[in-house]
C-alpha cells in the first residue's frame, strides 16, 4: 500500500486542526481517562463477542457502580445479552463475473472490485441474476425509481445521492427501507455504487475493512434483511464495467447524481454470476443499561435515554504496521460523554423523569444493539419518551455550532435550540446530508420504534476550516488504526461544553410536564406509536 497520500492528508488535517491539548479541568481529565481505558490496545478494538469488548464492558459497569447508578438490564443486573450470528466473507475464495447474452464472461475481482456485505442476514452461497439500474433506488410520492420496473429475480443497482427537491431526512428514511421495497418487488440482491465525489472512506481502506466480519440477529424475527439476499458494493473506479453496452456511462450518471439531478433507470445488458464463501459463528454480546431514578412519583416511571455505542471494528488488516482499530473517537468518546453526563446529573437535583443510560453493542454491524434495545427494552417500551445519542462528537475545534440531527422532526428540536441559546451556542444544519448520518447511527433505532430522538456532534459549515478538519479526519482516521490515543487535535476540555448542553436538554425533557412529540411535518411520525403513548399516559394517570 502506498502510504504517501495518506501521510500527506494526515499532515494537512493536523495543520488545520488545533494543536493537541492536555486536559486541564477535572471533567476533561475524567473524560480522557475513560477513553484511555476503553480505547487502549488491550481492548483490541472492542469487537463484539471478543475478550476486548468484554473488558471494555466490565469497565463501563464498574463506572456505573462507582456513579451510584442502579442496574437496569436483564435479571437485576447491568447487562442485556443479545444473541448474534457472525458472518465472515472469504473474498479470496468467492468468485464473480459479468455474463453477456452470448455467454461471454468478464471476471470481477472479489475483494478488490466487488465487496460482498457480511451483515444483515445470511448471504446466499451463489447468485445468478440479471442486473437492472434503478437510479437512486428511492420509492417516494412524486419520485419512484421502482415504478414500471420488473425486479423479480433480478439484482438492483443503485447510485449514491438523491434528487435535490427531496429533503435529506426523507431520503435517509427511504433508503433505510430499500431492502424491504426490493424484497417486496421480488429482487434477489442489491449492488450499491458511490460516485467518486461522494466517497467517504477511500476504496483502498474499504478493501482492508472488508476482511472484517458482519453480524445479524440470531432471532430471524428481528432481521430487516431476508436470508439469501445478496448485497455488495462496487469500486467507483471500476463501476464503468457494469454499464458497458448499455448506452449510458457510469461517469455520465455519476455527474447527474453529484448534481442531485434526475437519474434515469435502465436495464443492464449483462447478468451477475457469483459464488459466496462464508463462515458463520454464534455469539452473544451485551448492551449495558443503568438507571438514575426520577424524583416525581408519577413521572419517574418514564425514561429519557442517553446512549452511545461501545463496540468498534476490532483487529483488522494493518495500516503502517498497526492492526488494532482502537476507536477512540468512534465511539469511546461518546461513551465517555454519557458517563460524564451521568455524573453531572447524579450530583445535581434529581430530574423528575428517570434517566436511562444505555451503552449498546454492535453499532458497527448495523445498529444491532440499539435496534434490539428499542424493540425489546428492559423497561416498559411505552415508558421511553426520548433518546439523546452520542456517536463521534469529534471535539477537534472550539465549539461554536452544534449539529443536532433530528432537530426538525420533533419538539426536542425546540428544547435543544433553547438550551443552546442559554449557553451561547447555535444549531447548524447538516452540511453533508447525503451521508445519511441520521439513519446510520443508533438514535435511528429509537426513531424506528416511534421514539423522538436527537444525535449530537460539533457543528461546522460547508467549506470552512472545521469542514476540512472533519473531512480529513474521516478520510484518514475514521475506521482506521490511527483513531487511537495518540491522534492530535482532540480538545479534551472543549467536549465538556457539549456534554453540558446535552445534560441540560436531558434535564429539560425529564422535567417537562408533557412528553416530547413528533412534529406533524416529520416523515418519522408513527401513528401507531402515538396511539400507544396515549394509552400508556392514561395508564400512568390512573
DRENKOL-700974 format. One record per residue (C-alpha): residue number from 1; residue in three letters; x, y, z. Coordinates in steps of 0.05 Angstrom, whole numbers. Layout:
BEGIN
ATOM    k    r       X       Y       Z
ATOM  NUM  ALA       X       Y       Z
...
REM end
This chain:
BEGIN
ATOM    k    r       X       Y       Z
ATOM    1  UNK       0       0       0
ATOM    2  UNK      26      69     -18
ATOM    3  UNK      22     109      47
ATOM    4  UNK      47     175      18
ATOM    5  UNK     -22     204       1
ATOM    6  UNK     -47     181      70
ATOM    7  UNK      11     214     105
ATOM    8  UNK       2     278      66
ATOM    9  UNK     -71     282      82
ATOM   10  UNK     -58     269     155
ATOM   11  UNK      -7     326     155
ATOM   12  UNK     -59     371     123
ATOM   13  UNK    -111     354     175
ATOM   14  UNK     -61     365     231
ATOM   15  UNK     -40     433     204
ATOM   16  UNK    -113     457     201
ATOM   17  UNK    -134     427     268
ATOM   18  UNK    -120     457     335
ATOM   19  UNK     -57     430     367
ATOM   20  UNK     -65     373     415
ATOM   21  UNK     -80     398     485
ATOM   22  UNK     -77     362     551
ATOM   23  UNK    -140     364     594
ATOM   24  UNK    -136     417     648
ATOM   25  UNK    -205     410     681
ATOM   26  UNK    -225     352     726
ATOM   27  UNK    -282     333     679
ATOM   28  UNK    -238     337     618
ATOM   29  UNK    -187     293     652
ATOM   30  UNK    -240     243     672
ATOM   31  UNK    -268     242     601
ATOM   32  UNK    -200     227     572
ATOM   33  UNK    -186     175     626
ATOM   34  UNK    -249     137     605
ATOM   35  UNK    -227     139     532
ATOM   36  UNK    -157     116     552
ATOM   37  UNK    -186      55     586
ATOM   38  UNK    -236      38     532
ATOM   39  UNK    -192      51     470
ATOM   40  UNK    -126      22     495
ATOM   41  UNK     -92     -32     455
ATOM   42  UNK    -113     -81     510
ATOM   43  UNK    -186     -78     488
ATOM   44  UNK    -165     -94     416
ATOM   45  UNK    -217     -51     381
ATOM   46  UNK    -277     -76     422
ATOM   47  UNK    -305    -124     370
ATOM   48  UNK    -370    -154     398
ATOM   49  UNK    -360    -226     421
ATOM   50  UNK    -286    -216     438
ATOM   51  UNK    -249    -212     504
ATOM   52  UNK    -232    -139     487
ATOM   53  UNK    -305    -119     483
ATOM   54  UNK    -320    -155     547
ATOM   55  UNK    -262    -119     581
ATOM   56  UNK    -290     -52     559
ATOM   57  UNK    -360     -72     582
ATOM   58  UNK    -334     -91     650
ATOM   59  UNK    -301     -23     655
ATOM   60  UNK    -367      13     639
ATOM   61  UNK    -404     -29     690
ATOM   62  UNK    -351     -11     742
ATOM   63  UNK    -362      63     725
ATOM   64  UNK    -438      55     731
ATOM   65  UNK    -429      26     800
ATOM   66  UNK    -380      80     822
ATOM   67  UNK    -430     133     800
ATOM   68  UNK    -485     101     842
ATOM   69  UNK    -530      85     782
ATOM   70  UNK    -579      28     791
ATOM   71  UNK    -575     -33     747
ATOM   72  UNK    -630     -34     693
ATOM   73  UNK    -611     -93     650
ATOM   74  UNK    -639    -163     650
ATOM   75  UNK    -646    -202     714
ATOM   76  UNK    -629    -145     761
ATOM   77  UNK    -560    -132     730
ATOM   78  UNK    -529     -82     683
ATOM   79  UNK    -527    -128     622
ATOM   80  UNK    -576    -142     567
ATOM   81  UNK    -547    -200     527
ATOM   82  UNK    -560    -201     452
ATOM   83  UNK    -552    -264     410
ATOM   84  UNK    -520    -257     341
ATOM   85  UNK    -495    -297     283
ATOM   86  UNK    -427    -273     259
ATOM   87  UNK    -413    -279     185
ATOM   88  UNK    -345    -273     152
ATOM   89  UNK    -338    -269      76
ATOM   90  UNK    -277    -302      46
ATOM   91  UNK    -269    -255     -13
ATOM   92  UNK    -208    -294     -38
ATOM   93  UNK    -248    -358     -45
ATOM   94  UNK    -310    -323     -73
ATOM   95  UNK    -320    -311    -148
ATOM   96  UNK    -359    -264    -192
ATOM   97  UNK    -367    -249    -266
ATOM   98  UNK    -409    -206    -312
ATOM   99  UNK    -440    -251    -365
ATOM  100  UNK    -465    -225    -432
ATOM  101  UNK    -524    -254    -471
ATOM  102  UNK    -475    -292    -517
ATOM  103  UNK    -442    -324    -456
ATOM  104  UNK    -380    -281    -455
ATOM  105  UNK    -355    -276    -384
ATOM  106  UNK    -318    -216    -355
ATOM  107  UNK    -288    -236    -288
ATOM  108  UNK    -295    -189    -229
ATOM  109  UNK    -242    -189    -175
ATOM  110  UNK    -280    -203    -110
ATOM  111  UNK    -246    -167     -53
ATOM  112  UNK    -215    -116    -100
ATOM  113  UNK    -271     -91    -146
ATOM  114  UNK    -331    -122    -112
ATOM  115  UNK    -341    -125     -37
ATOM  116  UNK    -396    -172     -11
ATOM  117  UNK    -431    -147      51
ATOM  118  UNK    -425    -194     111
ATOM  119  UNK    -480    -163     153
ATOM  120  UNK    -556    -162     155
ATOM  121  UNK    -571    -235     141
ATOM  122  UNK    -540    -299     115
ATOM  123  UNK    -514    -289      45
ATOM  124  UNK    -532    -339     -10
ATOM  125  UNK    -479    -390     -29
ATOM  126  UNK    -489    -368    -102
ATOM  127  UNK    -528    -319    -143
ATOM  128  UNK    -541    -314    -218
ATOM  129  UNK    -587    -258    -239
ATOM  130  UNK    -597    -201    -289
ATOM  131  UNK    -577    -131    -268
ATOM  132  UNK    -623     -71    -271
ATOM  133  UNK    -602       0    -254
ATOM  134  UNK    -656      38    -216
ATOM  135  UNK    -623     105    -206
ATOM  136  UNK    -623     129    -134
ATOM  137  UNK    -666      69    -113
ATOM  138  UNK    -717     114     -78
ATOM  139  UNK    -792      99     -73
ATOM  140  UNK    -828     164     -56
ATOM  141  UNK    -891     201     -76
ATOM  142  UNK    -870     241    -136
ATOM  143  UNK    -804     204    -143
ATOM  144  UNK    -809     129    -151
ATOM  145  UNK    -748      94    -181
ATOM  146  UNK    -785      28    -175
ATOM  147  UNK    -845      49    -218
ATOM  148  UNK    -854       6    -280
ATOM  149  UNK    -790     -35    -267
ATOM  150  UNK    -793    -111    -267
ATOM  151  UNK    -747    -130    -210
ATOM  152  UNK    -769    -202    -199
ATOM  153  UNK    -709    -248    -197
ATOM  154  UNK    -661    -190    -211
ATOM  155  UNK    -606    -153    -176
ATOM  156  UNK    -619     -78    -168
ATOM  157  UNK    -561     -30    -179
ATOM  158  UNK    -567      39    -145
ATOM  159  UNK    -524     101    -143
ATOM  160  UNK    -510     147     -84
ATOM  161  UNK    -545     213     -75
ATOM  162  UNK    -616     235     -89
ATOM  163  UNK    -659     288    -121
ATOM  164  UNK    -649     360     -97
ATOM  165  UNK    -723     372     -85
ATOM  166  UNK    -727     316     -32
ATOM  167  UNK    -702     332      38
ATOM  168  UNK    -644     295      70
ATOM  169  UNK    -687     263     125
ATOM  170  UNK    -737     238      74
ATOM  171  UNK    -682     207      31
ATOM  172  UNK    -649     176      91
ATOM  173  UNK    -713     146     117
ATOM  174  UNK    -729     117      48
ATOM  175  UNK    -660      86      40
ATOM  176  UNK    -668      51     106
ATOM  177  UNK    -729      14      77
ATOM  178  UNK    -697      -1       9
ATOM  179  UNK    -684     -75      20
ATOM  180  UNK    -756     -84      43
ATOM  181  UNK    -780     -50     -21
ATOM  182  UNK    -734     -94     -63
ATOM  183  UNK    -757    -157     -28
ATOM  184  UNK    -830    -138     -40
ATOM  185  UNK    -814    -128    -114
ATOM  186  UNK    -782    -197    -118
ATOM  187  UNK    -710    -174    -125
ATOM  188  UNK    -655    -222    -103
ATOM  189  UNK    -599    -173     -90
ATOM  190  UNK    -572    -102     -87
ATOM  191  UNK    -507     -71    -112
ATOM  192  UNK    -492      -2     -87
ATOM  193  UNK    -449      47    -126
ATOM  194  UNK    -418     111     -98
ATOM  195  UNK    -397     168    -142
ATOM  196  UNK    -323     186    -135
ATOM  197  UNK    -343     255    -108
ATOM  198  UNK    -386     224     -53
ATOM  199  UNK    -335     173     -27
ATOM  200  UNK    -329     178      49
ATOM  201  UNK    -277     124      62
ATOM  202  UNK    -226     114       6
ATOM  203  UNK    -235      48     -31
ATOM  204  UNK    -166      25     -11
ATOM  205  UNK    -187      26      62
ATOM  206  UNK    -256      -3      46
ATOM  207  UNK    -219     -63      18
ATOM  208  UNK    -180     -70      83
ATOM  209  UNK    -243     -66     124
ATOM  210  UNK    -277    -119      81
ATOM  211  UNK    -238    -174     116
ATOM  212  UNK    -277    -159     180
ATOM  213  UNK    -339    -198     198
ATOM  214  UNK    -411    -176     198
ATOM  215  UNK    -468    -196     244
ATOM  216  UNK    -542    -206     244
ATOM  217  UNK    -592    -226     298
ATOM  218  UNK    -598    -299     316
ATOM  219  UNK    -673    -286     322
ATOM  220  UNK    -696    -282     249
ATOM  221  UNK    -758    -243     271
ATOM  222  UNK    -713    -183     286
ATOM  223  UNK    -677    -181     219
ATOM  224  UNK    -693    -128     167
ATOM  225  UNK    -658    -166     111
ATOM  226  UNK    -682    -236      90
ATOM  227  UNK    -634    -294      88
ATOM  228  UNK    -608    -308      18
ATOM  229  UNK    -610    -235      -5
ATOM  230  UNK    -545    -213     -39
ATOM  231  UNK    -516    -145     -23
ATOM  232  UNK    -450    -116     -47
ATOM  233  UNK    -411     -52     -64
ATOM  234  UNK    -372     -37    -127
ATOM  235  UNK    -307       2    -133
ATOM  236  UNK    -322      72    -161
ATOM  237  UNK    -261      66    -205
ATOM  238  UNK    -288       1    -236
ATOM  239  UNK    -362      15    -237
ATOM  240  UNK    -360      33    -311
ATOM  241  UNK    -357     -42    -327
ATOM  242  UNK    -429     -51    -304
ATOM  243  UNK    -454      -2    -357
ATOM  244  UNK    -414     -28    -417
ATOM  245  UNK    -461     -36    -476
ATOM  246  UNK    -520      -2    -441
ATOM  247  UNK    -516      64    -480
ATOM  248  UNK    -501     103    -416
ATOM  249  UNK    -436     111    -377
ATOM  250  UNK    -423     110    -303
ATOM  251  UNK    -387     176    -310
ATOM  252  UNK    -448     208    -340
ATOM  253  UNK    -495     180    -287
ATOM  254  UNK    -447     199    -231
ATOM  255  UNK    -446     271    -256
ATOM  256  UNK    -522     273    -253
ATOM  257  UNK    -521     243    -182
ATOM  258  UNK    -469     293    -159
ATOM  259  UNK    -514     349    -184
ATOM  260  UNK    -576     317    -150
ATOM  261  UNK    -608     316    -218
ATOM  262  UNK    -657     262    -244
ATOM  263  UNK    -620     197    -258
ATOM  264  UNK    -653     151    -309
ATOM  265  UNK    -661      76    -296
ATOM  266  UNK    -642      25    -348
ATOM  267  UNK    -634     -50    -358
ATOM  268  UNK    -561     -70    -358
ATOM  269  UNK    -541    -118    -414
ATOM  270  UNK    -503    -168    -371
ATOM  271  UNK    -520    -212    -312
ATOM  272  UNK    -481    -224    -249
ATOM  273  UNK    -459    -294    -230
ATOM  274  UNK    -425    -302    -163
ATOM  275  UNK    -407    -353    -111
ATOM  276  UNK    -400    -333     -38
ATOM  277  UNK    -352    -368      10
ATOM  278  UNK    -371    -353      82
ATOM  279  UNK    -361    -375     154
ATOM  280  UNK    -413    -370     209
ATOM  281  UNK    -406    -367     285
ATOM  282  UNK    -458    -358     341
ATOM  283  UNK    -442    -309     397
ATOM  284  UNK    -473    -262     448
ATOM  285  UNK    -453    -192     467
ATOM  286  UNK    -485    -146     518
ATOM  287  UNK    -517     -78     518
ATOM  288  UNK    -504     -42     584
ATOM  289  UNK    -562      -8     620
ATOM  290  UNK    -563      35     683
ATOM  291  UNK    -616      80     713
ATOM  292  UNK    -620     145     752
ATOM  293  UNK    -688     142     784
ATOM  294  UNK    -730     205     776
ATOM  295  UNK    -758     246     834
ATOM  296  UNK    -831     253     812
ATOM  297  UNK    -875     196     840
ATOM  298  UNK    -913     192     774
ATOM  299  UNK    -864     214     720
ATOM  300  UNK    -806     172     746
ATOM  301  UNK    -839     112     711
ATOM  302  UNK    -819     145     645
ATOM  303  UNK    -749     147     617
ATOM  304  UNK    -704     194     578
ATOM  305  UNK    -650     151     545
ATOM  306  UNK    -578     174     536
ATOM  307  UNK    -538     128     491
ATOM  308  UNK    -473     114     456
ATOM  309  UNK    -442      51     426
ATOM  310  UNK    -385      14     459
ATOM  311  UNK    -362     -30     401
ATOM  312  UNK    -313     -15     346
ATOM  313  UNK    -286     -57     289
ATOM  314  UNK    -234     -97     325
ATOM  315  UNK    -169    -123     296
ATOM  316  UNK    -160    -119     221
ATOM  317  UNK    -113    -110     163
ATOM  318  UNK     -52     -69     183
ATOM  319  UNK     -41       3     163
ATOM  320  UNK      30      28     176
ATOM  321  UNK      42     -36     216
ATOM  322  UNK     -17     -25     264
ATOM  323  UNK     -73     -77     265
ATOM  324  UNK    -114     -51     324
ATOM  325  UNK    -172      -6     305
ATOM  326  UNK    -177      28     373
ATOM  327  UNK    -239      72     360
ATOM  328  UNK    -220     127     408
ATOM  329  UNK    -267     178     376
ATOM  330  UNK    -313     124     347
ATOM  331  UNK    -343     116     397
ATOM  332  UNK    -304     112     463
ATOM  333  UNK    -312     187     463
ATOM  334  UNK    -388     181     462
ATOM  335  UNK    -388     131     518
ATOM  336  UNK    -342     176     559
ATOM  337  UNK    -391     235     547
ATOM  338  UNK    -450     193     571
ATOM  339  UNK    -411     176     634
ATOM  340  UNK    -393     249     644
ATOM  341  UNK    -466     270     637
ATOM  342  UNK    -488     214     684
ATOM  343  UNK    -440     241     737
ATOM  344  UNK    -467     312     727
ATOM  345  UNK    -540     292     732
ATOM  346  UNK    -527     246     792
ATOM  347  UNK    -492     303     830
ATOM  348  UNK    -547     354     817
ATOM  349  UNK    -621     359     833
ATOM  350  UNK    -655     294     814
ATOM  351  UNK    -694     300     748
ATOM  352  UNK    -769     287     751
ATOM  353  UNK    -768     231     700
ATOM  354  UNK    -717     175     704
ATOM  355  UNK    -655     176     661
ATOM  356  UNK    -633     112     628
ATOM  357  UNK    -560     105     607
ATOM  358  UNK    -555      54     550
ATOM  359  UNK    -487      34     522
ATOM  360  UNK    -500     -11     463
ATOM  361  UNK    -463     -65     426
ATOM  362  UNK    -457     -80     351
ATOM  363  UNK    -469     -10     324
ATOM  364  UNK    -415     -21     273
ATOM  365  UNK    -451     -84     250
ATOM  366  UNK    -514     -45     231
ATOM  367  UNK    -542     -11     294
ATOM  368  UNK    -559     -80     321
ATOM  369  UNK    -551     -68     396
ATOM  370  UNK    -594      -6     395
ATOM  371  UNK    -645     -39     349
ATOM  372  UNK    -651     -97     399
ATOM  373  UNK    -659     -50     458
ATOM  374  UNK    -710      -6     423
ATOM  375  UNK    -750     -67     403
ATOM  376  UNK    -742    -106     468
ATOM  377  UNK    -724     -55     522
ATOM  378  UNK    -710     -75     594
ATOM  379  UNK    -763     -25     617
ATOM  380  UNK    -835     -18     591
ATOM  381  UNK    -830       2     518
ATOM  382  UNK    -881      57     524
ATOM  383  UNK    -841      88     582
ATOM  384  UNK    -786     111     533
ATOM  385  UNK    -801     184     518
ATOM  386  UNK    -737     208     482
ATOM  387  UNK    -667     187     461
ATOM  388  UNK    -605     231     462
ATOM  389  UNK    -547     197     426
ATOM  390  UNK    -472     208     421
ATOM  391  UNK    -433     179     363
ATOM  392  UNK    -366     210     345
ATOM  393  UNK    -379     281     370
ATOM  394  UNK    -309     299     345
ATOM  395  UNK    -283     355     391
ATOM  396  UNK    -230     376     341
ATOM  397  UNK    -243     451     342
ATOM  398  UNK    -274     501     391
ATOM  399  UNK    -348     491     400
ATOM  400  UNK    -390     547     369
ATOM  401  UNK    -440     509     327
ATOM  402  UNK    -475     444     345
ATOM  403  UNK    -500     394     294
ATOM  404  UNK    -563     365     324
ATOM  405  UNK    -590     313     277
ATOM  406  UNK    -665     303     282
ATOM  407  UNK    -678     374     308
ATOM  408  UNK    -731     386     254
ATOM  409  UNK    -771     323     268
ATOM  410  UNK    -798     331     339
ATOM  411  UNK    -808     381     395
ATOM  412  UNK    -740     360     420
ATOM  413  UNK    -711     409     369
ATOM  414  UNK    -742     469     404
ATOM  415  UNK    -715     443     471
ATOM  416  UNK    -645     437     441
ATOM  417  UNK    -647     506     409
ATOM  418  UNK    -669     539     474
ATOM  419  UNK    -615     502     515
ATOM  420  UNK    -562     520     464
ATOM  421  UNK    -581     594     465
ATOM  422  UNK    -573     596     540
ATOM  423  UNK    -501     571     531
ATOM  424  UNK    -484     619     475
ATOM  425  UNK    -486     564     422
ATOM  426  UNK    -525     557     357
ATOM  427  UNK    -551     497     320
ATOM  428  UNK    -529     487     248
ATOM  429  UNK    -559     444     192
ATOM  430  UNK    -522     382     168
ATOM  431  UNK    -475     407     114
ATOM  432  UNK    -468     337      85
ATOM  433  UNK    -539     308      84
ATOM  434  UNK    -522     256      30
ATOM  435  UNK    -481     219      83
ATOM  436  UNK    -548     196     113
ATOM  437  UNK    -517     204     182
ATOM  438  UNK    -584     207     218
ATOM  439  UNK    -603     137     195
ATOM  440  UNK    -533     109     205
ATOM  441  UNK    -527     120     280
ATOM  442  UNK    -562      89     340
ATOM  443  UNK    -615     142     351
ATOM  444  UNK    -648     117     287
ATOM  445  UNK    -665      51     322
ATOM  446  UNK    -706      91     372
ATOM  447  UNK    -737     133     316
ATOM  448  UNK    -760      69     281
ATOM  449  UNK    -792      48     346
ATOM  450  UNK    -830     114     348
ATOM  451  UNK    -787     149     400
ATOM  452  UNK    -766     222     385
ATOM  453  UNK    -690     226     383
ATOM  454  UNK    -631     272     372
ATOM  455  UNK    -557     260     357
ATOM  456  UNK    -502     309     375
ATOM  457  UNK    -436     330     342
ATOM  458  UNK    -390     390     339
ATOM  459  UNK    -421     431     282
ATOM  460  UNK    -389     462     221
ATOM  461  UNK    -410     496     156
ATOM  462  UNK    -392     478      85
ATOM  463  UNK    -321     491      63
ATOM  464  UNK    -299     522     129
ATOM  465  UNK    -234     505     164
ATOM  466  UNK    -275     460     210
ATOM  467  UNK    -305     426     149
ATOM  468  UNK    -235     410     124
ATOM  469  UNK    -214     383     192
ATOM  470  UNK    -274     337     194
ATOM  471  UNK    -265     314     122
ATOM  472  UNK    -191     299     132
ATOM  473  UNK    -205     262     197
ATOM  474  UNK    -256     217     163
ATOM  475  UNK    -212     205     103
ATOM  476  UNK    -152     185     146
ATOM  477  UNK    -173     163     216
ATOM  478  UNK    -245     140     211
ATOM  479  UNK    -246      64     217
ATOM  480  UNK    -171      64     217
ATOM  481  UNK    -118      44     269
ATOM  482  UNK     -99     118     274
ATOM  483  UNK    -164     134     311
ATOM  484  UNK    -124     120     373
ATOM  485  UNK    -100     153     437
ATOM  486  UNK     -41     187     402
ATOM  487  UNK     -81     226     350
ATOM  488  UNK     -70     301     351
ATOM  489  UNK    -122     356     357
ATOM  490  UNK    -171     328     408
ATOM  491  UNK    -195     384     453
ATOM  492  UNK    -206     346     517
ATOM  493  UNK    -237     404     556
ATOM  494  UNK    -279     431     498
ATOM  495  UNK    -322     367     496
ATOM  496  UNK    -349     385     566
ATOM  497  UNK    -386     444     535
ATOM  498  UNK    -425     396     490
ATOM  499  UNK    -436     349     549
ATOM  500  UNK    -465     407     589
ATOM  501  UNK    -513     423     532
ATOM  502  UNK    -538     352     527
ATOM  503  UNK    -544     346     602
ATOM  504  UNK    -587     409     602
ATOM  505  UNK    -631     381     546
ATOM  506  UNK    -638     315     583
ATOM  507  UNK    -659     352     646
ATOM  508  UNK    -708     397     609
ATOM  509  UNK    -741     337     576
ATOM  510  UNK    -742     298     641
ATOM  511  UNK    -774     357     679
ATOM  512  UNK    -825     378     627
ATOM  513  UNK    -898     363     643
ATOM  514  UNK    -910     334     573
ATOM  515  UNK    -872     281     534
ATOM  516  UNK    -836     302     470
ATOM  517  UNK    -879     296     408
ATOM  518  UNK    -867     287     334
ATOM  519  UNK    -880     347     290
ATOM  520  UNK    -937     339     241
ATOM  521  UNK    -887     350     184
ATOM  522  UNK    -840     295     205
ATOM  523  UNK    -832     235     159
ATOM  524  UNK    -816     194     221
ATOM  525  UNK    -881     207     258
ATOM  526  UNK    -914     139     271
ATOM  527  UNK    -989     136     283
ATOM  528  UNK    -983      70     320
ATOM  529  UNK    -934     100     370
ATOM  530  UNK    -980     159     382
ATOM  531  UNK   -1037     112     400
ATOM  532  UNK    -993      71     445
ATOM  533  UNK    -966     133     481
ATOM  534  UNK   -1037     158     493
ATOM  535  UNK   -1056      91     523
ATOM  536  UNK    -994      90     566
ATOM  537  UNK   -1005     161     590
ATOM  538  UNK   -1076     142     611
ATOM  539  UNK   -1049      82     650
ATOM  540  UNK    -998     125     687
ATOM  541  UNK   -1050     177     704
ATOM  542  UNK   -1092     123     736
REM end
